[in-house]
Amino acid sequence: MTPEETAAALEDLLGQPVQDLRRLTGGASRETWAFRAGDERYVLQRERPGAPRPGAMGLEADLLRAAAEGGVPVAPLVAGAGADERFGGVGFLVSHFVDAETIARKIQRDDTYAAARERFAADCGRALAAIHAIPASSVPELTGADPMEQYRQMLDGYGDPIPAFELAFRWLEANRPASTGETVVHGDFRLGNLMV
């Protein structure tokens, strides 16, 4: 989509003129745009055509809503869907802009983030605890999967056995703990996916 088409889609969605639309860097499977509408600043994330998991942004929108209700510190979601013709038939999310940093080396080294680093581990722990407390039933389309099976399929997909992983899988299969139930997990909780 051109910037003009993107602005038109956002104006249709929000019902007000869009200003200062600019493309942000980063994101392999998404386009990210910052913009203003009225007195507010927003961010649009839009799936690129051919994204690895088409429609996943609809599930992500539902998870973000459930996370916000559960007290997880997330950017306030305005709208999101798995596919929308206004945005070229792909998924999108629009959230309020959060003035924060995601670049790991800046978070780890810059004096600006010294105070944040002092409480970073505790803040992450609280965020993860709140994520794990989200009832899986609050997002019905969220499906549980056996992580051992997922990783086994991934490894087998490479076509070459890797002895260290084969031994690890055998040990894990023989010593697998009993299930304690299903819970929501982040799946990629790391610098770069956190805003500080």
ABEGO torsion letter per residue (X at the ends): XBAAAAAAAAAAAAGBBBBGBBBBBEEAABBBBBBBBEABBBBBBBBBBGBABBGAAAAAAAAAAAAAAAGBBBBBBABBBABBAAAGGBBBBBBBBBBBBABAAAAAABAAAAAAAAAAAAAAAAAAAAAAABBAAABAABBBBBAAAAAAAAAAAAGBBBAAAAAAAAAAAAABBBBAEBBBBAGBBBBGABBX
